[in-house]
Amino acid sequence: MTNAGAGALFDTVLTDALLADGSRVSIGITAGRIAAIDAVLPAGREQLSVGGSLVLPGLVDAHVHLDKSLIGDAWQPHRAGRSATFSVMERVAIEAEILGRAAPVEQRAASLVELAIAHGTTHLRSHVDIDPVTALKSLHAVLTVRERYKDAVSIQIVAFPQRGLTSCPGTLALMDAAMREGADLVGGLDPSGVDHDVDGQLDAVFGLAQRHDAGIDIHLHDPAAEGLAELDEIARRTQSAGMAGRVNVSHAYALGMVPKAAANAPAELIASLVSLISAESWSPSSSSRCSGKSAATSVAAGPASAPPGRCPAATPPVSERSEPKLVSPPLRLTSRKPGLS
Ligand SMILES: [Zn+2]
C-alpha cells in the first residue's frame, strides 16, 4: 500500500483490477463512488491492490418477494398441497399460515437484503403483497427496510395483488394507496386465471400506472394460447399507452407452452415493448417459485372453482372500502394515440 497524501485526486485507488473484457485497470474512488477507471491512475490517499480479482458492476435481482422471505427465520420444511393438481391459491393459503407465525416482515426482509448485498447485489425489485388482510403493513415494513439500506442497495417495490385485483374487493383501493405511499410499480397477476377478467384487470393495472406515472410488472402464469393472448394484449396496451420499456411480464410460462411458430408470431411486437423475467420452464411436474399456478391447475380447476387461499373474507378498514375512480378509460389500440397500430 502507498499513500499519496491529502492532495490526492482520489480517496482510494484500487490497482490490478481485472475487468470482464480482460483488461487490467486501476479504479479511482472519491466520496464512496467510482470516479475513474483507467489503465493507470494517479495514486490516491489510499492505494490497494486487488491482486487481479475480477471486478463487475453490481448485480441486479429483478424478482424477489422480500415480504415472504424466511431467510434468517426458523426453518420451515416444504409443505405439499393436498390438491390433486397444483393450486396457486392453495399455495397462498399454506404460505399465509407459515408467514402468520414467522418473524416480522421487517426482520425477514432485512435478512434477505443483507444476504443480497453480501453477494454483490446492488439493485433489487421486490413484489409486496397488497390485499385486504395484509393491507399496507408489509409495504410499510419493506419501505422501512429500503430506507435503512439505501446507501448499499436500491430497491424498487411492486404493489402486488397476490389474491386477485378486480375479484378481491378492496384491493384496487389498497393498490392505489400503496402507490401513493411509496410503491414504484403496479403489479398484476394472471388476469384470466385469477381474476377471470382480462380486460378488467388490465384496465385497472394500466389505469393505476397512468394515474401514478408508474411502470408495470405482471406475474403471468396463465398457460399456452390463453397466456399468449394476454401477452399480446399487454403489449398492445403498452403501445397504446406509450409505455414501451416500462412494462415487464414475470414468468410468461405461455411462451414455453405453445409451438415455436405460434410464439414467434407476436414475439416481435412483445419484445419491442415489454421486458420479460422468466422463471423455470413450465412442465407438468414443476411448480412456481412464487405462488404461481401451473397450467394443469388452470385447466383442471376452471374459473368457477373457489380454492382455499382465495381472496380473504376480511373487511377492509372503512377508509379503504371505496374503490378509486381511475382517471384513464380502458385502453384500446384505437383510443388515445390514433397514430399507433
Ligand atoms: Zn414472484
Residues whose N, C-alpha, C, O or C-beta is under 5 A from the ligand:
A	BS01	ZN	C290
